[in-house]
């Protein structure tokens, strides 16, 4: 018999921003934040905590969603990407596909974010 409670406890331990993310306050008109939280919860509690790749992707998703709520620019980029995301009808794991797209967008954003150094110029 499998004990999901202990497995979920392990997942929440690795996803350090879990409680901050699910308790995030947002406007009623902001439907994307609510959907993103639903996808986040559905994905992290559907993985097997004993599989390292799945646990790593859950941690990456946790980091990306935390950045979504902290960084306005990333929030705009991710919202536009999710609005235009097309999922094939033959796709069997829709949530996994969306999570992979979110993580790829986060990695692309962080690559550009770290390369743009802003040097202030004194006049």
N, C-alpha and C positions, 0 to 999 in steps of 0.2 A: 504494500500500500504506500502510495506516494503522499508526502506531507507538503502541500502547497504553501502552507503558512511559513514554514522554515525557509523554503525556496524564495518566497516573496520577501522575507526579511533579509536574505542575502542580497537580493536585487536592490532593495531600498538602501542597503548599506553602501553599495557601489555607486548608486545614483544619489550623490550627496545633495543635490538641489531638489529632490522629489517634493518635499513638503512645501517649499517656497513656490514651486511651479504650480502645484495643484491648488494652492491657496491664493494665487495671483488674482488681483482684482482688475477687471477691465470693463469697458463700456458695454451696454446691451447691444449697441450697434456694431460692435467688433465681433463678428461671427467667426472670424478666422482664428482668434485666440482660443475660443472655446473648442473649436474643432481640433486645433493643434494639441490641446491638453487631452482630448479624448483619444487621439491617435497615440500620443505619448503613453498614456496609461494602458491602452490596449496592447501596445507593442511590448512594453517592458514586462508586463505580467503574462505575456504569452510565450516568452523565451524560456529556454532551459538554462538555469544558472550554472550548470556543470559544464556547458559548452563555452569555451573561452571566446570564440569568435562572436557568438551571440551576446555574451556579456560585454564584450568590447563595443559592439555596435549600440548596446543600450546606454553605455557610458557616453559614447559619442553623441547619441541623440539627446541625452540629458544636458550635455554641454551646449549643444546647438539650440535647444529650447530655452535654456537659461539665457543665452546670448540674445535670443529673439525678444525676451522681455526686458533685457537691459539696454540694448542698442537699437535706437530708432531707425538708423540706416539699414541695419540687417533685417529688422522687422519689415520694412518696406520691400526690400529685395526678396525675402522669403515669401511674403504675401503675394507678390506679383508672380513668382515662380509657381507657387501652389495653385493660383488661379488659372494658370495656363498649362498645368500639368495634364498630360493625356495618358491614361492607363489603358492598355490593350484589354480587350474582352477575354483573350486567352490567358491573361495573367491569373495565376491561382492564388498568390499571396499579395493582395492589394496593399495591405498595411505595410508589409515588408518592402514593397516597391516604393511607396511614399516615403518611408523612413530612409531608404537608400538615397532617394533624391534629396531629402532634407540634409543628410550628412554630406553629400557631394557639394551642395550649394554652400554649406557652412565651411567646408574645406577650401572651396574656391574663394569665398569671401575673406577668410583668414589669410590666405596666401596674398591677396591683394592688399589687405589691411596692414600686414606687417611690412610690405614693401613700400608703402607710402609713408615716408617720413616727412613730417612737417617741421621745417626749420623756421623759426620766427625771425623776422628781419626787423632790426631796430632802425628807425628813421631819425 
